[in-house]
Amino acid sequence: MIREITSKEYHMLKDLLLRDIARNYFLLLGISGTRDVYDKIYGEFHKGRLKAVLFKRKTGVLQFYAPGDFDLIHFVDLIKSLDYNSLIGPESYCDNFLNKGIFKRFEEGAYLSKLKNNHKVIININKYNIRFITLEDLDLIVELYKEVFKSFAPKEVMEKKLSEKRGRGVCIEIGGKIVSVAQSDFETEGGAVIVGVATSKNYRGKGMGTECLRFLCTTLQKEGKDLFLQYNNLDAEGIYDKLGFKKFDQVIHYFKE
């Protein structure tokens, strides 16, 4: 049975999404943020258990997650009834929607990669005095992200993450300015998503971003966590490969027109 999810069922929704923090990072951000970004959220239920979800953002973009088999026919019918423009999701299960008369074209997006806990990252000597970030660092981190990224999680989202100990971050500070940073989010007992890896343009080529990443990965691995990241910057792919991250899926953009 597919129907709209009620606010009383959001705990079931979050529990389902936390089963796959890598594929669901942006979905988790959406339901954890301070802004209401979703118009509707639909779920497939079986014997009271939530097994698949379809999100419709207010922008008209759809997002989908199903950890196993799902009712493809009725989800296709549901999508056809909605006012949407595209769907974004991992190809491992969203490719099921191809050739169903709802999408005319698709474009490849970010790669999903995993670093298993048993593949240990070796940290170099901490020559850059890498330290953990605090709430007081967020304004400086926002300034760095404005320089590097077109879009990023706003300050209040990072503030909530640190306050709730949902994630952490490390940085390099030089002359009162944060010049390199790496963060984690949606940490669970067995995993964490690596996010927001950035280095100021004036400090690139010195290995600072790599060392921040090494420091953070090593810290999380000591706690028994597998690590995940999502990237579309192919220039950084070599760094992730050297650290031991292996691609396991890819985000695809499916377009109605």
C-alpha positions in Angstrom: 0.0 0.0 0.0 1.4 3.4 -1.0 0.1 6.5 0.8 1.2 9.9 2.2 3.3 9.6 5.3 2.0 11.5 8.4 4.1 13.5 10.8 3.5 10.8 13.4 5.4 8.3 11.2 8.5 10.5 10.7 10.4 8.3 13.2 9.8 5.4 10.9 11.0 7.5 8.0 14.2 8.5 9.7 14.9 4.9 10.8 14.6 3.7 7.3 16.9 6.4 5.8 19.5 5.8 8.5 19.9 2.2 7.1 21.8 3.7 4.2 23.4 7.0 5.2 25.5 7.2 2.0 22.6 7.1 -0.4 20.3 9.1 1.8 22.5 11.9 3.0 20.5 14.6 1.2 17.2 13.1 2.2 18.4 13.1 5.9 19.5 16.7 5.5 16.1 17.5 4.2 14.1 16.1 7.1 16.6 17.3 9.7 16.9 20.9 8.6 15.1 24.0 9.9 13.3 24.7 6.5 10.4 22.6 5.2 11.7 21.6 1.7 9.2 18.8 1.0 5.8 19.2 -0.5 4.7 15.6 0.0 6.3 12.4 1.2 4.8 9.0 0.2 5.6 5.6 1.6 5.0 2.0 0.7 3.8 0.1 3.7 3.7 -3.7 4.2 2.2 -5.1 7.4 2.8 -1.8 9.1 6.5 -1.6 8.0 7.8 1.2 5.8 9.7 -0.3 2.9 10.1 2.5 0.3 9.7 6.3 0.1 9.1 8.9 -2.5 9.8 12.5 -1.7 8.4 15.5 -3.7 10.4 18.7 -3.0 8.7 22.0 -3.3 11.0 22.6 -6.4 9.3 19.8 -8.2 12.2 17.4 -7.8 11.5 13.9 -6.7 13.8 11.7 -4.6 13.3 8.0 -3.9 14.7 5.3 -1.6 14.0 1.6 -1.4 16.4 -0.8 0.3 14.8 -3.8 -1.3 12.0 -4.8 -3.6 9.2 -2.3 -4.0 5.9 -1.8 -5.8 7.3 -0.4 -9.0 3.9 -0.3 -10.9 2.1 1.7 -8.3 5.0 4.1 -7.8 5.1 4.7 -11.5 1.4 5.5 -11.4 1.9 7.8 -8.5 4.7 9.7 -10.2 2.5 10.1 -13.3 -0.1 11.8 -11.1 2.4 14.3 -9.7 3.5 17.7 -10.9 7.2 17.1 -11.2 10.2 17.9 -13.4 12.9 15.4 -12.5 14.0 12.6 -10.1 17.4 12.4 -8.5 18.6 9.2 -7.0 21.1 6.3 -7.1 21.0 4.3 -10.3 21.1 1.0 -8.4 17.4 1.2 -7.8 16.1 4.3 -9.6 17.0 2.8 -13.0 13.9 0.7 -12.4 11.9 3.8 -13.5 13.5 3.9 -16.9 11.4 3.0 -19.9 8.2 3.5 -17.9 7.0 6.6 -19.8 7.9 9.0 -17.0 11.4 10.2 -17.9 12.7 11.1 -21.3 16.4 11.5 -20.6 19.0 11.2 -17.8 22.4 12.6 -16.8 25.1 11.1 -14.7 25.8 12.8 -11.4 27.9 12.2 -8.3 29.7 9.0 -7.4 29.1 7.3 -4.0 32.2 5.7 -2.5 33.0 3.7 0.6 36.0 3.2 2.8 35.7 0.0 4.8 36.8 0.1 8.4 39.3 -2.7 7.8 41.2 -0.6 5.2 43.1 1.6 7.7 44.1 5.1 6.7 47.6 6.0 7.7 47.9 9.5 9.2 51.0 11.5 8.5 52.7 13.7 11.1 50.3 16.5 12.0 52.5 19.3 10.6 49.6 21.6 10.0 48.3 21.5 13.6 44.9 20.0 12.6 42.3 20.5 15.2 38.6 19.8 15.7 36.1 22.5 14.8 33.8 24.2 17.3 30.7 26.3 17.0 32.8 29.4 17.1 34.5 28.4 13.8 31.3 28.2 11.8 31.4 31.8 10.4 35.0 31.2 9.1 33.9 27.9 7.6 31.0 29.5 5.9 33.5 32.1 4.4 35.7 29.2 3.1 32.7 27.3 1.6 31.5 30.5 -0.1 34.9 30.6 -1.8 34.9 26.9 -2.8 31.3 25.7 -3.3 28.3 26.8 -5.3 26.0 25.5 -2.6 26.5 24.0 0.8 24.7 23.3 4.1 23.9 26.6 5.8 25.4 27.6 9.1 22.3 26.7 11.1 22.5 23.1 9.8 26.1 22.8 10.7 25.4 24.4 14.1 22.6 21.8 14.8 24.9 19.0 13.7 27.7 19.9 16.1 25.3 20.7 19.0 23.5 17.4 18.6 26.9 15.6 18.1 25.5 14.2 14.9 28.8 14.8 13.3 32.1 16.6 13.7 34.8 18.3 11.7 38.5 19.1 11.6 40.3 22.1 10.2 43.6 23.9 9.6 43.7 27.6 10.7 46.3 30.0 9.5 46.5 33.7 10.5 43.0 33.7 12.0 41.5 32.1 8.8 40.3 28.6 8.3 42.0 27.5 5.1 41.1 23.8 5.0 38.3 21.7 6.5 36.7 18.2 6.4 33.5 17.2 8.2 31.3 14.2 9.0 27.6 13.9 9.3 24.8 11.5 10.3 27.3 9.3 12.3 25.9 6.0 13.4 27.5 3.3 15.4 28.9 1.7 12.3 29.3 4.5 9.8 29.6 8.2 8.9 29.3 10.4 5.8 32.3 12.6 5.0 31.1 16.0 3.8 32.4 19.5 3.2 36.0 18.8 2.3 37.4 22.1 1.1 40.7 24.0 0.9 41.1 27.7 0.2 42.3 28.4 -3.4 45.4 30.2 -2.0 46.5 27.1 -0.1 46.0 24.3 -2.6 48.7 22.0 -3.7 50.1 21.6 -0.2 48.2 18.5 0.8 46.1 20.3 3.5 42.8 18.9 2.4 44.2 15.4 2.2 45.7 15.7 5.7 42.4 16.9 7.1 40.7 14.0 5.5 43.2 11.5 6.8 42.9 13.0 10.3 39.1 12.7 10.3 39.0 9.3 8.7 41.5 7.9 11.2 39.5 9.3 14.1 36.3 7.7 12.8 37.9 4.4 12.0 39.2 4.1 15.5 35.5 4.0 16.5 34.8 1.2 14.1 33.0 3.1 11.5 32.8 2.6 7.7 33.1 5.9 5.9 31.1 7.2 2.9 31.4 10.2 0.6 29.7 11.6 -2.4 31.6 13.5 -5.0 31.5 14.8 -8.6 34.9 16.5 -8.6 37.0 14.1 -10.6 40.1 16.1 -9.7 39.6 14.8 -6.1 39.0 11.2 -7.2 42.7 10.4 -7.1 42.9 11.5 -3.4 39.9 9.4 -2.4 41.3 6.4 -4.3 44.7 6.6 -2.6 42.9 6.7 0.8 41.1 3.5 -0.1 37.6 4.7 -1.0 35.9 2.5 -3.6 32.9 3.6 -5.8 29.8 1.5 -5.3 27.0 3.5 -6.9 26.2 6.7 -8.8 23.6 9.4 -8.5 21.5 9.9 -11.7 19.3 12.8 -12.7 16.2 11.6 -14.6 14.3 14.3 -16.5 10.7 14.5 -17.4 11.4 16.6 -20.5 
